[in-house]
């Protein structure tokens, strides 16, 4: 084999190796692109799910806020009822106290009355 043939074979081998390296780089680039696209699709799916969860959380937050407001109104109504009952109880106690004073006065008058004994 001559030096020319060896140089041609060596050049062809280097050229083939470079072609193979370029093909490998293109294949790796394609695989990387596919992986990136797969990750992007997953991110989009997760983003949709997070958006749906955000909507659900907002709805629940609204419901909880409405329930809290309703409970607050009920507690206010109960407080008003208790206040009204306290006023009625105080009025009833005052009336009972006044009735007791009247009865005591009547009893004193009867006790002090010489013709009633």
C-alpha positions as CSV (number, residue, x, y, z in Angstrom):
1,X,0.0,0.0,0.0
2,X,1.4,3.3,-0.9
3,X,1.5,6.5,1.1
4,X,-1.1,8.1,-1.1
5,X,-3.5,5.2,-0.5
6,X,-2.9,5.4,3.2
7,X,-3.4,9.1,3.3
8,X,-6.7,8.8,1.3
9,X,-7.9,6.0,3.6
10,X,-6.8,8.1,6.7
11,X,-8.6,11.2,5.3
12,X,-11.7,9.1,4.5
13,X,-11.6,7.6,8.0
14,X,-11.4,11.1,9.6
15,X,-14.1,12.4,7.3
16,X,-16.3,9.4,8.2
17,X,-15.6,10.0,11.9
18,X,-16.5,13.6,11.6
19,X,-19.7,12.7,9.8
20,X,-20.5,10.2,12.6
21,X,-19.8,12.9,15.2
22,X,-22.1,15.4,13.5
23,X,-24.8,12.7,13.2
24,X,-24.4,11.9,16.9
25,X,-24.7,15.7,17.7
26,X,-27.8,16.0,15.6
27,X,-29.3,12.9,17.2
28,X,-28.4,14.2,20.7
29,X,-29.9,17.6,19.8
30,X,-33.1,15.9,18.6
31,X,-33.3,13.9,21.9
32,X,-32.7,17.1,23.9
33,X,-35.4,18.9,21.9
34,X,-37.8,16.1,22.5
35,X,-37.1,16.1,26.3
36,X,-37.5,19.9,26.5
37,X,-40.8,19.6,24.6
38,X,-41.9,16.8,26.9
39,X,-41.0,18.9,30.0
40,X,-42.8,21.9,28.4
41,X,-45.9,19.8,27.9
42,X,-45.8,18.6,31.5
43,X,-45.3,22.2,32.7
44,X,-48.4,23.2,30.7
45,X,-50.4,20.3,32.2
46,X,-49.3,21.3,35.7
47,X,-50.0,24.9,35.0
48,X,-53.6,24.0,34.0
49,X,-54.0,21.9,37.1
50,X,-52.6,24.7,39.3
51,X,-55.0,27.1,37.6
52,X,-57.9,24.7,38.3
53,X,-56.8,24.3,41.9
54,X,-56.6,28.1,42.2
55,X,-60.1,28.5,41.1
56,X,-61.3,25.8,43.5
57,X,-59.4,27.5,46.4
58,X,-60.9,30.8,45.4
59,X,-64.4,29.3,45.5
60,X,-63.7,27.6,48.8
61,X,-62.4,30.9,50.2
62,X,-65.5,32.6,49.1
63,X,-67.7,29.9,50.7
64,X,-65.7,30.1,53.9
65,X,-66.0,33.9,53.9
66,X,-69.8,33.7,53.3
67,X,-70.1,31.1,56.1
68,X,-68.1,33.2,58.5
69,X,-70.2,36.2,57.7
70,X,-73.4,34.1,58.2
71,X,-72.1,32.8,61.6
72,X,-71.1,36.3,62.6
73,X,-74.7,37.5,61.8
74,X,-76.1,34.7,63.8
75,X,-73.9,35.4,66.8
76,X,-74.9,39.1,66.6
77,X,-78.6,38.0,66.6
78,X,-78.0,35.7,69.6
79,X,-76.2,38.5,71.4
80,X,-79.1,40.8,70.7
81,X,-81.5,38.2,72.1
82,X,-79.5,37.8,75.2
83,X,-79.4,41.5,75.7
84,X,-83.1,41.7,75.3
85,X,-83.6,38.8,77.8
86,X,-81.2,40.6,80.2
87,X,-83.3,43.7,80.0
88,X,-86.5,41.8,80.5
89,X,-85.0,39.9,83.4
90,X,-83.8,43.2,84.9
91,X,-87.3,44.7,84.4
92,X,-88.9,41.6,85.9
93,X,-86.6,41.7,88.9
94,X,-87.4,45.4,89.4
95,X,-91.1,44.6,89.3
96,X,-90.7,41.7,91.8
97,X,-88.7,44.0,94.1
98,X,-91.4,46.7,93.9
99,X,-94.1,44.0,94.5
100,X,-92.1,42.8,97.6
101,X,-91.9,46.4,98.9
102,X,-95.7,46.8,98.5
103,X,-96.4,43.5,100.2
104,X,-94.0,44.4,103.1
105,X,-95.8,47.8,103.4
106,X,-99.2,46.1,103.4
107,X,-98.0,43.6,106.0
108,X,-96.6,46.4,108.2
109,X,-99.9,48.3,108.0
110,X,-101.8,45.2,108.9
111,X,-99.4,44.5,111.8
112,X,-99.7,48.1,113.0
113,X,-103.5,48.2,112.7
114,X,-105.1,47.7,116.1
115,X,-108.5,46.9,114.8
116,X,-107.2,44.3,112.2
117,X,-105.6,42.1,114.9
